[in-house]
């Protein structure tokens, strides 16, 4: 027995050693396979998330467009005038009620072509920047 | 047994067996080779074709329609916007009873009898696809969903909305169901606005979910360019309101207003009456969709006299102090008689414009000569397209006046046609010291990624008359607004106005002559000393009154008042402001007395103590409304500077301080919370 067992164990080690490359190769293949599959799964998952985010973004853009439209509709001058007249008791200012003041920098009177009204000019009848 | 076998199987048999094995092996090998060959063939030669076939099965091309670009006014207020809304469709083959289903859907959509009929027909005709309602409202979608039919589908389709409703509707135009522009700027800039549809490729799994593999496209790529106009929303609104009232009060059939900045040629407003709501273009009469201001050429009448006088002065055919005999109201030229509304005797150029004498205008035309008259009309921009970028823009006709009578009539604007924009831009030339600017309506077309596709800047077309003549004519036109002139109703308290009325006879296409229908117009330049706006009001076929001074001038005044306030034009003369009384009681907050908040004292400017001629005392304006305070300071020859809005809470320098005339007084205003 004592003679046989080392020879036996030696042979098992030898066999294992003999199989090692094959095992390693198998492990490598398995690892690559798992990695590949994982990455594919990740890509697919990412694709779903991307399309979900895309459609979400799309619906948000749509909602934003809708809200912008609603805002513009609410700010339509005909509606504003009606509200201002009926609810706030306002009226269109007669000519004399609007006093135009010189721009803040008298030296630099910018009459830029693109703007009908100088940005620096203050208008008394305007109440839009009331804090 | 071995022996027996050996004896039983002969030599030849063993060989035969080996041969069979070899043959069989070869056969299988060749089969294998064929299989391999086929595989290699499919993998290499047929690769692309097969891959394409496979992708066709599971990759979907998802087409995303481009969002149509917006149209803005000069300050970025949207005039036209696109929003995606649901369209409802159905697969009729999945409906058990198409007719019954169509009827209940029609009920849910609140369709009328004709619409119901159409829907039933559509559903019975379609095999696998039929529209139920395109571009439906959210509540309609909910109503149809609630019916719970199988085979219903919803797709997003972009729909055009016009948030300002009737505002500038004829200028902006309309878009059809398929998203193509049909009228106005929507048609003129259709290519730019519609943008490029983009395609996305992605997989669709068994559940029909989208699976993107190439990434989403940039949303910017899917947008059309935006168009910015020179129109001003406020002026447009005021112009449309005033025009509608003028047309209504005079029982006219149509009308036009053009507001133009003479220094740049920008069209600030382009109003047309009757108007329509572009959100429901199918309800509008086709007549209302026409942009008359730019498209229609008409006989302008007396408004042309100013150009004749300017041309004659420029050519030195007449002098400002020359007088003409106005034939006491009737002048025969050949077979024709030219009449004035009132008989007049001898008059100078100023008087001719003031009372609008046809006879004397014809005489000035004679003095100028027919070649020069026509060439000056052309120089003022008539009979040529202004290049507004609107489809079908009119150009007007100026036939060469061979006959004596046509020379006479063309001198007062009959026997020729012009568009409203041309007249306004011609007056713009007079207001702009004789330089004609090219009128324009579209200031910018910008791609969503910021690339400017088109940009219009003020362009000088030509100098028509010298600045001296232009100023002379404008000052002559100021007399039209006086009590003795034809348009006292156009006079403004604070601003000097120069203008001209026009009451043209309309040609009768059937009777081949002039009918008793009129076109009343008024064109004004305000302020006359430093023109900021040219405003033309035209009312077609007024019934109550026919004269431009009575029909169109009040509308001009209304628009001019709003325009001067809106453009912050300093008044030509200072008038004490009338106390404004709101028609309804002001909000309660305004009634409560204003308690002044303690404001940290500001370092006062060093004040000169000697009260000389050039110094004034600063009035006390604490607690007053901004407007009153400003008027008070202006009356004291001081320059107010405002911070905030509401009532004055502090002033620098303090009240009672002595300062130089024209010194700046800073007012801090605040509203009571």
Interface residues (C-beta under 8 A of the other chain):
Chain A: X43 X44 X47 X48 X50 X51 X53 X54 X55 X57 X58 X61 X62 X65 X66 X68 X69 X72 X73 X75 X76 X77 X78 X81 X85 X88 X89 X90 X91 X92 X93 X94 X95 X96 X97 X98 X99 X100 X101 X102 X104 X106 X111 X113 X114 X116 X117 X118 X121 X122 X123 X124 X125 X126 X127 X129 X130 X131
Chain B: X67 X74 X77 X78 X81 X82 X83 X84 X156 X161 X163 X164 X165 X166 X167 X202 X203 X209 X210 X211 X212 X213 X215 X216 X219 X232 X233 X234 X237 X261 X263 X264 X266 X268 X443 X457 X458 X492 X493 X494 X495 X561 X562 X564 X565 X566 X567 X568 X569 X570 X571 X575 X576 X577 X578 X580 X582 X583 X584 X585 X586 X587 X626 X627 X630 X631 X634 X639 X640 X641 X642 X644 X645 X646 X670 X671
